[in-house]
Amino acid sequence: MLLIIASTLSVAMNKQVIRDQFKAQRQALTDAQLYERSHLICQSAIQEIINREASYVHLFLPIEKNKEVDTRPLYDFLLEGDGYTPVISKTDWKGQQLTQHPMTSGDALEISNFGIPEPKHIQEIDIQLLDLVFIPLLAFDANGHRLGYGAGFYDRFLAQCPTALKLGLSLLPMCETALPNKPHDIALDGCITHEGLIDFRN
């Protein structure tokens, strides 16, 4: 039992060290780099939507203080395009889950206490309708394993939509070493950086 606990603590500590490293790398990006990389990532993401012929697309909007990928051009494309429905999460902290909400051009967003842009309305969508899910992350490796902020919200969400294409969006290149992961972690199908799509299904 002590060995199991020690191993679990070791993995948790390793993950936190990696999180801190990638957070620092992302914070070191200049505003110009953030803009340029986000622009290229959104272009590739739009192409994947078109190639996939996706209708219901989940995406995240950036927590600006964390220097996340600026997905607002991607969001605007989905709102303005014909036949697309962007789906944005709300964080249910009590239930420890993400709820999914379809958006239209008339729907308002609000910034949560954690700096997360979220829908104001409460209308939800059946998760099984999602064709494509774009996922935030701090780091990813060649096996499609991702490292998030550690709360596990996205792993629980992704487990509920097994047929949706799962693509991470990353401002930083792929981690050269394998990331620590657990059996319940959901691997990515691919990840988009400013250099294009890395497909883990091949």
Buried (B, 14 or more C-beta within 10 A) or exposed (E): EEEEEEEEEEEEEEBEEBBEEBBEBBEEBEEEBBEEBBEBBBBBBBEBBEEBEBBBBBBBBBBEEBBBBBBBBBBEBBBEBEEBBBBBBBBEEEEEBBBBBBBEEEBEBEEEEEEBBBBEBEEEBEBEBBBBBBBBBBBBBBEBBBBBBEEBBBBBBBEBBEEBBBBBBBBBBEBEEEBBBEEEBBBBBBBBBBEEBBEBEE
